Amino acid sequence: MALTNEEKGLIEEALGVYLQVISRQIAPAQVQQLAQIAQNIVQKLDSVGSGGGKQGNKPNGISDEWYKNVCLSCDKLSPGGCTDKVTEKYPGKCDPILHYEREKILKKK
């Protein structure tokens, strides 16, 4: 089950309050590191719980379109992301995505 907008907003607000409180107690460099981690968490909130029953994080460099139309039905998707070595090195260059893009082009013609 995906997070609602209210839930996402609450998490984002809680992280902001946490950063305000912690900034009074630790060095600015550490606050900056925590702020970066918090920003990464907020960016990942849209993918929490999505996937129609199949768990797997969207690999780096993969568009939302590819993830939705290709990766979620691919057997190489794991909870940690894509296990395909080609995708790891060259995002979007795996066979399923290349076939998807070719089909898309052929449908336009």
MARLO-726652 format. One record per residue (C-alpha): x, y, z; residue in one letter. Coordinates in Angstrom, 1 decimal. Layout:
% MARLO-726652
c1, c2, c3, residuo
X, Y, Z, A
...
This chain:
% MARLO-726652
c1, c2, c3, residuo
0.0, 0.0, 0.0, M
1.4, 3.4, -1.0, A
1.7, 6.3, 1.3, L
-1.0, 9.0, 1.1, T
-0.1, 12.6, 0.5, N
-0.9, 13.4, 4.2, E
1.4, 10.6, 5.4, E
4.2, 11.9, 3.1, K
3.7, 15.4, 4.3, G
3.8, 14.3, 7.9, L
7.1, 12.5, 7.4, I
8.6, 15.5, 5.6, E
7.5, 17.8, 8.3, E
8.8, 15.5, 11.0, A
12.2, 15.4, 9.3, L
12.2, 19.2, 9.2, G
11.5, 19.5, 12.9, V
14.2, 16.9, 13.7, Y
16.7, 18.8, 11.7, L
15.8, 22.0, 13.6, Q
16.2, 20.4, 17.0, V
19.4, 18.5, 16.1, I
21.0, 21.6, 14.6, S
21.2, 23.1, 18.1, R
23.2, 20.1, 19.4, Q
25.7, 19.1, 16.7, I
28.2, 20.7, 14.4, A
27.0, 22.4, 11.1, P
28.8, 19.9, 9.0, A
27.0, 17.0, 10.6, Q
23.7, 18.9, 10.2, V
24.4, 19.2, 6.5, Q
25.0, 15.5, 6.2, Q
21.7, 14.7, 8.0, L
19.9, 17.2, 5.8, A
21.1, 15.4, 2.7, Q
19.9, 12.1, 4.1, I
16.6, 13.6, 5.0, A
16.3, 15.0, 1.5, Q
17.0, 11.5, 0.0, N
14.3, 10.0, 2.3, I
11.8, 12.6, 1.1, V
12.6, 11.8, -2.6, Q
12.0, 8.1, -2.0, K
8.6, 8.6, -0.4, L
6.8, 8.3, -3.7, D
8.1, 4.8, -4.2, S
7.3, 3.5, -0.7, V
4.7, 0.8, -1.0, G
4.3, 1.1, -4.8, S
4.8, -1.8, -7.1, G
1.5, -3.7, -7.1, G
2.7, -6.4, -4.8, G
6.2, -6.8, -6.2, K
8.8, -5.2, -3.9, Q
11.8, -3.5, -5.4, G
13.4, -0.1, -5.4, N
13.7, 1.8, -8.6, K
17.3, 1.5, -9.9, P
19.3, 4.7, -10.3, N
19.1, 6.1, -13.8, G
15.8, 4.4, -14.6, I
12.8, 6.6, -15.5, S
9.5, 6.3, -13.9, D
8.0, 5.1, -17.2, E
10.6, 2.3, -17.5, W
10.1, 1.3, -13.9, Y
6.4, 1.2, -14.2, K
6.2, -0.5, -17.6, N
9.2, -2.8, -17.6, V
11.0, -3.1, -14.2, C
8.0, -4.1, -12.1, L
7.3, -7.1, -14.4, S
11.0, -8.1, -14.6, C
12.2, -11.1, -12.7, D
15.6, -9.3, -12.0, K
14.0, -6.7, -9.8, L
14.7, -7.4, -6.1, S
14.0, -5.4, -2.9, P
17.5, -3.9, -3.3, G
16.9, -2.8, -6.9, G
17.9, -4.4, -10.2, C
20.2, -7.4, -10.1, T
21.0, -7.2, -13.8, D
24.7, -6.3, -14.2, K
24.1, -4.4, -17.5, V
21.6, -2.1, -15.8, T
23.9, -1.6, -12.9, E
26.6, -0.2, -15.2, K
24.4, 1.3, -18.0, Y
20.9, 2.2, -16.7, P
18.3, 1.7, -19.4, G
20.5, -0.5, -21.6, K
19.1, -3.9, -20.5, C
17.2, -6.1, -23.0, D
13.7, -5.6, -21.5, P
14.0, -1.8, -21.6, I
15.5, -1.9, -25.1, L
12.7, -4.1, -26.3, H
10.1, -1.8, -24.6, Y
11.6, 1.2, -26.4, E
11.7, -0.6, -29.7, R
8.0, -1.6, -29.4, E
7.1, 2.0, -28.5, K
8.8, 3.3, -31.7, I
7.1, 0.6, -33.8, L
3.7, 1.5, -32.5, K
4.2, 5.2, -33.4, K
4.8, 4.3, -37.1, K
